[in-house]
Amino acid sequence: MWCCIHGIWYREQHTCDVFPLRSTGDFSISFGVVNRHTGTPCITHKFS
């Protein structure tokens, strides 16, 4: 499973877990599967 943070795809679960804790204010994150061939867009949504 990949996660999308601020428009960038990350594969490392550690990064996906830790990033929100280091963020201040509003931040965007979403999870999804990356398909490099089709260029799946990194779509994020804000949540609190």
PDB file of N, CA, C and O in Angstrom:
ATOM      1  N   MET A   1       0.839  -1.202   0.000  1.00  0.00           N
ATOM      2  CA  MET A   1       0.000   0.000   0.000  1.00  0.00           C
ATOM      3  C   MET A   1       0.875   1.254   0.000  1.00  0.00           C
ATOM      4  O   MET A   1       1.840   1.365   0.757  1.00  0.00           O
ATOM      5  N   TRP A   2       0.510   2.182  -0.864  1.00  0.00           N
ATOM      6  CA  TRP A   2       1.223   3.445  -0.935  1.00  0.00           C
ATOM      7  C   TRP A   2       0.383   4.512  -0.263  1.00  0.00           C
ATOM      8  O   TRP A   2      -0.822   4.339  -0.083  1.00  0.00           O
ATOM      9  N   CYS A   3       1.020   5.623   0.111  1.00  0.00           N
ATOM     10  CA  CYS A   3       0.251   6.747   0.621  1.00  0.00           C
ATOM     11  C   CYS A   3       0.655   7.999  -0.144  1.00  0.00           C
ATOM     12  O   CYS A   3       1.793   8.137  -0.593  1.00  0.00           O
ATOM     13  N   CYS A   4      -0.287   8.888  -0.276  1.00  0.00           N
ATOM     14  CA  CYS A   4      -0.090  10.116  -1.031  1.00  0.00           C
ATOM     15  C   CYS A   4      -0.070  11.282  -0.052  1.00  0.00           C
ATOM     16  O   CYS A   4      -1.066  11.548   0.621  1.00  0.00           O
ATOM     17  N   ILE A   5       1.062  11.979   0.029  1.00  0.00           N
ATOM     18  CA  ILE A   5       1.200  13.083   0.970  1.00  0.00           C
ATOM     19  C   ILE A   5       1.596  14.339   0.210  1.00  0.00           C
ATOM     20  O   ILE A   5       2.655  14.390  -0.415  1.00  0.00           O
ATOM     21  N   HIS A   6       0.743  15.348   0.269  1.00  0.00           N
ATOM     22  CA  HIS A   6       1.018  16.625  -0.395  1.00  0.00           C
ATOM     23  C   HIS A   6       1.387  16.430  -1.862  1.00  0.00           C
ATOM     24  O   HIS A   6       2.301  17.080  -2.370  1.00  0.00           O
ATOM     25  N   GLY A   7       0.680  15.541  -2.533  1.00  0.00           N
ATOM     26  CA  GLY A   7       0.916  15.370  -3.961  1.00  0.00           C
ATOM     27  C   GLY A   7       2.097  14.489  -4.315  1.00  0.00           C
ATOM     28  O   GLY A   7       2.468  14.389  -5.484  1.00  0.00           O
ATOM     29  N   ILE A   8       2.696  13.844  -3.312  1.00  0.00           N
ATOM     30  CA  ILE A   8       3.840  12.970  -3.575  1.00  0.00           C
ATOM     31  C   ILE A   8       3.525  11.571  -3.076  1.00  0.00           C
ATOM     32  O   ILE A   8       3.014  11.402  -1.968  1.00  0.00           O
ATOM     33  N   TRP A   9       3.830  10.566  -3.894  1.00  0.00           N
ATOM     34  CA  TRP A   9       3.579   9.181  -3.497  1.00  0.00           C
ATOM     35  C   TRP A   9       4.742   8.650  -2.682  1.00  0.00           C
ATOM     36  O   TRP A   9       5.904   8.838  -3.042  1.00  0.00           O
ATOM     37  N   TYR A  10       4.423   7.982  -1.577  1.00  0.00           N
ATOM     38  CA  TYR A  10       5.428   7.340  -0.745  1.00  0.00           C
ATOM     39  C   TYR A  10       5.069   5.872  -0.588  1.00  0.00           C
ATOM     40  O   TYR A  10       3.899   5.515  -0.451  1.00  0.00           O
ATOM     41  N   ARG A  11       6.089   5.030  -0.610  1.00  0.00           N
ATOM     42  CA  ARG A  11       5.856   3.597  -0.477  1.00  0.00           C
ATOM     43  C   ARG A  11       6.189   3.109   0.926  1.00  0.00           C
ATOM     44  O   ARG A  11       5.640   2.109   1.388  1.00  0.00           O
ATOM     45  N   GLU A  12       7.094   3.820   1.607  1.00  0.00           N
ATOM     46  CA  GLU A  12       7.527   3.381   2.926  1.00  0.00           C
ATOM     47  C   GLU A  12       6.410   3.567   3.947  1.00  0.00           C
ATOM     48  O   GLU A  12       5.910   4.677   4.131  1.00  0.00           O
ATOM     49  N   GLN A  13       6.024   2.493   4.600  1.00  0.00           N
ATOM     50  CA  GLN A  13       4.964   2.559   5.600  1.00  0.00           C
ATOM     51  C   GLN A  13       5.370   3.471   6.743  1.00  0.00           C
ATOM     52  O   GLN A  13       4.529   4.167   7.313  1.00  0.00           O
ATOM     53  N   HIS A  14       6.674   3.474   7.089  1.00  0.00           N
ATOM     54  CA  HIS A  14       7.157   4.311   8.187  1.00  0.00           C
ATOM     55  C   HIS A  14       6.891   5.780   7.889  1.00  0.00           C
ATOM     56  O   HIS A  14       6.424   6.517   8.757  1.00  0.00           O
ATOM     57  N   THR A  15       7.184   6.204   6.671  1.00  0.00           N
ATOM     58  CA  THR A  15       6.951   7.589   6.273  1.00  0.00           C
ATOM     59  C   THR A  15       5.470   7.915   6.344  1.00  0.00           C
ATOM     60  O   THR A  15       5.080   8.996   6.784  1.00  0.00           O
ATOM     61  N   CYS A  16       4.645   6.961   5.903  1.00  0.00           N
ATOM     62  CA  CYS A  16       3.207   7.188   5.878  1.00  0.00           C
ATOM     63  C   CYS A  16       2.648   7.304   7.289  1.00  0.00           C
ATOM     64  O   CYS A  16       1.686   8.037   7.522  1.00  0.00           O
ATOM     65  N   ASP A  17       3.247   6.585   8.228  1.00  0.00           N
ATOM     66  CA  ASP A  17       2.751   6.595   9.602  1.00  0.00           C
ATOM     67  C   ASP A  17       3.240   7.808  10.384  1.00  0.00           C
ATOM     68  O   ASP A  17       2.507   8.361  11.203  1.00  0.00           O
ATOM     69  N   VAL A  18       4.480   8.219  10.129  1.00  0.00           N
ATOM     70  CA  VAL A  18       5.104   9.261  10.937  1.00  0.00           C
ATOM     71  C   VAL A  18       4.767  10.664  10.450  1.00  0.00           C
ATOM     72  O   VAL A  18       4.644  11.588  11.254  1.00  0.00           O
ATOM     73  N   PHE A  19       4.617  10.828   9.139  1.00  0.00           N
ATOM     74  CA  PHE A  19       4.442  12.158   8.574  1.00  0.00           C
ATOM     75  C   PHE A  19       3.323  12.956   9.223  1.00  0.00           C
ATOM     76  O   PHE A  19       3.543  14.113   9.582  1.00  0.00           O
ATOM     77  N   PRO A  20       2.116  12.385   9.393  1.00  0.00           N
ATOM     78  CA  PRO A  20       1.026  13.161   9.986  1.00  0.00           C
ATOM     79  C   PRO A  20       1.359  13.665  11.389  1.00  0.00           C
ATOM     80  O   PRO A  20       0.886  14.723  11.802  1.00  0.00           O
ATOM     81  N   LEU A  21       2.172  12.906  12.117  1.00  0.00           N
ATOM     82  CA  LEU A  21       2.510  13.294  13.478  1.00  0.00           C
ATOM     83  C   LEU A  21       3.435  14.511  13.477  1.00  0.00           C
ATOM     84  O   LEU A  21       3.449  15.286  14.434  1.00  0.00           O
ATOM     85  N   ARG A  22       4.198  14.675  12.410  1.00  0.00           N
ATOM     86  CA  ARG A  22       5.141  15.784  12.326  1.00  0.00           C
ATOM     87  C   ARG A  22       4.527  17.007  11.663  1.00  0.00           C
ATOM     88  O   ARG A  22       5.151  18.066  11.595  1.00  0.00           O
ATOM     89  N   SER A  23       3.320  16.858  11.182  1.00  0.00           N
ATOM     90  CA  SER A  23       2.679  17.958  10.462  1.00  0.00           C
ATOM     91  C   SER A  23       2.037  18.935  11.433  1.00  0.00           C
ATOM     92  O   SER A  23       1.613  18.558  12.525  1.00  0.00           O
ATOM     93  N   THR A  24       1.973  20.185  11.021  1.00  0.00           N
ATOM     94  CA  THR A  24       1.301  21.186  11.826  1.00  0.00           C
ATOM     95  C   THR A  24       0.196  21.796  11.006  1.00  0.00           C
ATOM     96  O   THR A  24       0.371  22.032   9.811  1.00  0.00           O
ATOM     97  N   GLY A  25      -0.921  22.054  11.610  1.00  0.00           N
ATOM     98  CA  GLY A  25      -2.049  22.619  10.882  1.00  0.00           C
ATOM     99  C   GLY A  25      -2.704  21.575  10.012  1.00  0.00           C
ATOM    100  O   GLY A  25      -2.629  20.380  10.299  1.00  0.00           O
ATOM    101  N   ASP A  26      -3.345  22.020   8.949  1.00  0.00           N
ATOM    102  CA  ASP A  26      -4.024  21.111   8.040  1.00  0.00           C
ATOM    103  C   ASP A  26      -3.015  20.419   7.136  1.00  0.00           C
ATOM    104  O   ASP A  26      -2.030  21.021   6.707  1.00  0.00           O
ATOM    105  N   PHE A  27      -3.269  19.166   6.856  1.00  0.00           N
ATOM    106  CA  PHE A  27      -2.421  18.455   5.918  1.00  0.00           C
ATOM    107  C   PHE A  27      -3.282  17.477   5.142  1.00  0.00           C
ATOM    108  O   PHE A  27      -4.382  17.119   5.563  1.00  0.00           O
ATOM    109  N   SER A  28      -2.765  17.053   4.009  1.00  0.00           N
ATOM    110  CA  SER A  28      -3.529  16.166   3.149  1.00  0.00           C
ATOM    111  C   SER A  28      -2.827  14.830   3.047  1.00  0.00           C
ATOM    112  O   SER A  28      -1.604  14.777   2.926  1.00  0.00           O
ATOM    113  N   ILE A  29      -3.582  13.760   3.096  1.00  0.00           N
ATOM    114  CA  ILE A  29      -3.018  12.424   2.939  1.00  0.00           C
ATOM    115  C   ILE A  29      -4.105  11.493   2.438  1.00  0.00           C
ATOM    116  O   ILE A  29      -5.264  11.595   2.840  1.00  0.00           O
ATOM    117  N   SER A  30      -3.723  10.600   1.571  1.00  0.00           N
ATOM    118  CA  SER A  30      -4.658   9.598   1.090  1.00  0.00           C
ATOM    119  C   SER A  30      -3.881   8.346   0.741  1.00  0.00           C
ATOM    120  O   SER A  30      -2.681   8.400   0.470  1.00  0.00           O
ATOM    121  N   PHE A  31      -4.568   7.226   0.751  1.00  0.00           N
ATOM    122  CA  PHE A  31      -3.917   5.972   0.457  1.00  0.00           C
ATOM    123  C   PHE A  31      -4.433   5.402  -0.851  1.00  0.00           C
ATOM    124  O   PHE A  31      -5.603   5.576  -1.192  1.00  0.00           O
ATOM    125  N   GLY A  32      -3.565   4.724  -1.579  1.00  0.00           N
ATOM    126  CA  GLY A  32      -3.980   4.143  -2.843  1.00  0.00           C
ATOM    127  C   GLY A  32      -2.843   3.356  -3.458  1.00  0.00           C
ATOM    128  O   GLY A  32      -1.752   3.262  -2.895  1.00  0.00           O
ATOM    129  N   VAL A  33      -3.112   2.798  -4.609  1.00  0.00           N
ATOM    130  CA  VAL A  33      -2.116   1.995  -5.297  1.00  0.00           C
ATOM    131  C   VAL A  33      -1.553   2.795  -6.461  1.00  0.00           C
ATOM    132  O   VAL A  33      -2.305   3.422  -7.207  1.00  0.00           O
ATOM    133  N   VAL A  34      -0.250   2.777  -6.618  1.00  0.00           N
ATOM    134  CA  VAL A  34       0.398   3.512  -7.697  1.00  0.00           C
ATOM    135  C   VAL A  34       0.614   2.578  -8.889  1.00  0.00           C
ATOM    136  O   VAL A  34       1.160   1.484  -8.749  1.00  0.00           O
ATOM    137  N   ASN A  35       0.182   3.023 -10.038  1.00  0.00           N
ATOM    138  CA  ASN A  35       0.425   2.278 -11.270  1.00  0.00           C
ATOM    139  C   ASN A  35       1.299   3.155 -12.144  1.00  0.00           C
ATOM    140  O   ASN A  35       0.811   4.103 -12.759  1.00  0.00           O
ATOM    141  N   ARG A  36       2.571   2.851 -12.205  1.00  0.00           N
ATOM    142  CA  ARG A  36       3.506   3.717 -12.928  1.00  0.00           C
ATOM    143  C   ARG A  36       3.202   3.775 -14.415  1.00  0.00           C
ATOM    144  O   ARG A  36       3.535   4.758 -15.077  1.00  0.00           O
ATOM    145  N   HIS A  37       2.577   2.740 -14.943  1.00  0.00           N
ATOM    146  CA  HIS A  37       2.309   2.706 -16.374  1.00  0.00           C
ATOM    147  C   HIS A  37       1.188   3.672 -16.731  1.00  0.00           C
ATOM    148  O   HIS A  37       1.248   4.338 -17.764  1.00  0.00           O
ATOM    149  N   THR A  38       0.163   3.751 -15.880  1.00  0.00           N
ATOM    150  CA  THR A  38      -0.960   4.625 -16.175  1.00  0.00           C
ATOM    151  C   THR A  38      -0.792   5.990 -15.526  1.00  0.00           C
ATOM    152  O   THR A  38      -1.557   6.913 -15.805  1.00  0.00           O
ATOM    153  N   GLY A  39       0.220   6.122 -14.651  1.00  0.00           N
ATOM    154  CA  GLY A  39       0.461   7.404 -14.006  1.00  0.00           C
ATOM    155  C   GLY A  39      -0.692   7.813 -13.108  1.00  0.00           C
ATOM    156  O   GLY A  39      -1.230   8.913 -13.236  1.00  0.00           O
ATOM    157  N   THR A  40      -1.067   6.927 -12.204  1.00  0.00           N
ATOM    158  CA  THR A  40      -2.156   7.227 -11.288  1.00  0.00           C
ATOM    159  C   THR A  40      -1.894   8.544 -10.562  1.00  0.00           C
ATOM    160  O   THR A  40      -0.843   8.698  -9.939  1.00  0.00           O
ATOM    161  N   PRO A  41      -2.829   9.502 -10.629  1.00  0.00           N
ATOM    162  CA  PRO A  41      -2.627  10.788  -9.977  1.00  0.00           C
ATOM    163  C   PRO A  41      -2.631  10.668  -8.457  1.00  0.00           C
ATOM    164  O   PRO A  41      -3.280   9.793  -7.884  1.00  0.00           O
ATOM    165  N   CYS A  42      -1.899  11.557  -7.832  1.00  0.00           N
ATOM    166  CA  CYS A  42      -1.822  11.580  -6.372  1.00  0.00           C
ATOM    167  C   CYS A  42      -2.872  12.559  -5.884  1.00  0.00           C
ATOM    168  O   CYS A  42      -2.625  13.763  -5.812  1.00  0.00           O
ATOM    169  N   ILE A  43      -4.045  12.039  -5.549  1.00  0.00           N
ATOM    170  CA  ILE A  43      -5.152  12.884  -5.107  1.00  0.00           C
ATOM    171  C   ILE A  43      -5.243  12.836  -3.586  1.00  0.00           C
ATOM    172  O   ILE A  43      -5.299  11.759  -2.993  1.00  0.00           O
ATOM    173  N   THR A  44      -5.258  14.003  -2.965  1.00  0.00           N
ATOM    174  CA  THR A  44      -5.298  14.059  -1.506  1.00  0.00           C
ATOM    175  C   THR A  44      -6.589  14.695  -1.031  1.00  0.00           C
ATOM    176  O   THR A  44      -7.260  15.407  -1.778  1.00  0.00           O
ATOM    177  N   HIS A  45      -6.923  14.433   0.204  1.00  0.00           N
ATOM    178  CA  HIS A  45      -8.092  15.058   0.806  1.00  0.00           C
ATOM    179  C   HIS A  45      -7.733  15.471   2.227  1.00  0.00           C
ATOM    180  O   HIS A  45      -7.000  14.761   2.915  1.00  0.00           O
ATOM    181  N   LYS A  46      -8.240  16.598   2.663  1.00  0.00           N
ATOM    182  CA  LYS A  46      -7.923  17.094   3.999  1.00  0.00           C
ATOM    183  C   LYS A  46      -8.823  16.446   5.037  1.00  0.00           C
ATOM    184  O   LYS A  46     -10.001  16.189   4.787  1.00  0.00           O
ATOM    185  N   PHE A  47      -8.257  16.189   6.194  1.00  0.00           N
ATOM    186  CA  PHE A  47      -9.039  15.659   7.300  1.00  0.00           C
ATOM    187  C   PHE A  47      -8.385  16.093   8.597  1.00  0.00           C
ATOM    188  O   PHE A  47      -7.200  16.428   8.616  1.00  0.00           O
ATOM    189  N   SER A  48      -9.141  16.089   9.672  1.00  0.00           N
ATOM    190  CA  SER A  48      -8.591  16.530  10.946  1.00  0.00           C
ATOM    191  C   SER A  48      -8.484  15.356  11.908  1.00  0.00           C
ATOM    192  O   SER A  48      -8.040  15.528  13.044  1.00  0.00           O
TER     193      SER A  48
END
